[in-house]
Amino acid sequence: MRIKLFLITILSVLTYLSNGQQARETCTSLSIEELVKNANQFENKKVKVIGLVAHICGVDGKKMKIKSPSGAIVKVVTNSSEEIFDSALKKQLVVVQGLVVISRITKAEIDKVEEQGTLLCHIDNTPCKDKEWVNKKIESGTDVKIAKRDIANLRQIMKETGKDYVTTVSIRSENVNVLD
């Protein structure tokens, strides 16, 4: 029931955002699923999406992960070096507007990460910068299990897509607003 309400809300807002706005807007309103599926089409273009804030980076607050009801993920980064995301955004439904940026982690990079046993950021699959968290995982002995799980997930994505890389879709935010 909750997911149904969430989906209805998203569809209503997307409809509202797109009706009569096309001529005046310089960005495209779309779902996170559409953005992830057609990322190359939207690279370096302005978009507007709605998602649930699943995580905000605890290291510097400059990146967050938003997701759709189906679990599709988009990384959102601040537009300036001075800006940070307010931790109160966590678990909030937000509208994000900004420029789409695509990055890829290649099979060779994944192999290197696996060889080194590096713990990855769950927002964008780059080496985790949260030294305190990394050290706790090493001390508890769970680092190897986490690293293996993350590598297996990346390899599964490559297998499913038939590509030798994993794409991360990001939005360099110009505007982030909580939906009421």
Secondary structure, 3 states (H helix, E strand, C coil): CHHHHHHHHHHHHHHHHHCCCCCCCCCEECCHHHHHHCHHHHCCCEEEEEEEEEEECCCCCCEEEEECCCCCEEEEECCCCCCCCCHHHCCCEEEEEEEEEEEEEEHHHHHHHHHHCCCECCCCCCECCCHHHHHHHHHHCCHHHHHHHHHHHHHHHHHHHCCCEEEEEEEEEEEEEECC
